[in-house]
Amino acid sequence: MRILVVTVVHHPEDARILHRQIAALTGRGHRVVYAAPFADRGVTPRSDVEGVDLPRAVGRDRRTALRAVRALLAERGPEMDVVLLHDPELLLALPGTLRGWRRGGRGPVTVWDVHEDTAAALVMKPWLPQVLRPPLRLAVRAAEHLAERHLRLLLAEDAYQSRFRRPHPVVPNLVYVPVEQPRPPGPDEVVYLGHLSRARGALDLVETARLLRPDIRVVAIGAADPDVRDALTEADRRGVLRWYGYLPNDLALARLSGALAGLSLLHDQPNYRHSRPTKVVEYMAHGVPVVTTPTPLAADLVRRHGCGLVVPYGDPAAAAEAVRRLRADRELRRGAARRGRTAALAELDWSDKAGEFAAWLEIWTKEAADARAERGLGTPLRTR
């Protein structure tokens, strides 16, 4: 298949998009064109995909990015078998394009990968005025129902099914579980992996690190929202923690093995109540005990598999105490690490889902080709 993958919001090295989905597609011999904000993020496209640079959508003004996507879809869309969209904003770039493809009868299968609860996520956007949030939530729900009528949907969580009228395939946020055995968790370094924002507990992380000094150092890996960058930069300058900023997924994951604990300090926000934090699964996969706030899916993983400790929301002292408890009890931390990795191997390995993800795109493409053939618009698609 020829597949155009598009994002204007996510980092071009996003783990779900590049390291899992695109890798699954190229691994099955499909040709991928990846359109993303490469230049804006200072990233060079990987050699196994054709990269197309797009403007990044940031803050309130997303028009430049959407105009670029419309032009790209008009130019490259007709030659594709699948267009895979990763941002809800991209739905705004589709209406005219979809009509044109339908008139020609040969448009690609268009798929929206639903990463999050978009309406719930709006309440966490600092650039969005409070007065606009309720009407925009309604508009998002209406757009989701319209997308369901005209596109194929893939969902990142089972819980997202309730937002839609029909069932859709779920491609969960799993991770590649490394084959090699990770180092046992040590006694002196704690890691945080992922985007840093107030709602994700960035300021709680800084305070937790301060409470753990000087015996235990905290390493933070991830890009940060503008309103927490100064706090992280100052904490790094003063030696409270070490903040590496954004690292490509493969380099970031290499920092996990041997850590005393992995932190997930999400706040109680609607968008997090139905999502499984990928960082928690990554900690488990790499044999790192988890310290998490009680977001439902993360807490369920930790309690069900005995792979870490759950602490209250917004309580750095409790998080620091949990880390110290793991440090003081070698058997507790090694048992948590072992149980987490065992669970990840059994239930959370992307290697078990990669083929299923690619198969959905193959099935939908064949259905579309067969439908066109029935209408006399082409020959049926022969799949492997």
Number of C-alpha atoms within 10 A of each C-alpha: 19 17 24 26 22 26 26 26 19 18 21 27 21 13 18 22 21 19 16 20 20 24 19 22 23 16 13 15 11 16 18 22 19 25 23 27 24 21 15 14 15 9 15 12 17 12 7 12 17 13 20 17 18 23 23 21 20 12 10 10 9 16 15 12 22 22 15 16 23 18 13 16 20 17 10 12 23 17 15 20 23 23 24 23 21 22 19 20 19 19 17 14 19 18 11 11 17 19 12 15 16 11 10 11 13 18 22 24 24 24 21 22 18 20 19 18 21 17 19 16 14 20 18 16 12 11 10 14 10 11 8 11 17 12 9 14 17 12 12 18 16 12 15 21 14 12 19 17 12 13 15 18 22 24 20 22 19 15 13 19 16 9 12 14 10 10 14 15 16 19 22 20 22 25 24 20 22 15 9 7 12 19 14 19 27 18 21 18 19 27 24 24 26 21 17 26 19 17 16 18 23 25 20 21 27 20 19 23 26 20 17 22 14 11 10 20 19 27 22 27 23 18 18 19 13 10 12 15 17 12 14 23 17 14 18 18 12 10 16 23 27 19 21 14 17 20 15 16 18 11 11 16 18 11 15 27 20 22 25 29 33 28 27 29 28 24 20 17 15 16 16 21 19 18 22 21 19 19 22 27 27 25 29 32 31 30 35 36 34 35 28 24 24 21 24 14 15 27 21 14 20 24 12 11 18 19 29 28 23 22 20 16 18 18 16 23 18 17 29 21 15 20 28 18 14 24 20 12 11 16 11 17 28 20 18 26 30 24 22 30 28 18 19 26 20 11 11 22 20 23 15 15 20 21 15 16 20 19 15 15 23 21 12 18 20 19 15 19 23 18 16 17 14 12 11 9 14 14 13 15 17 8 9 5
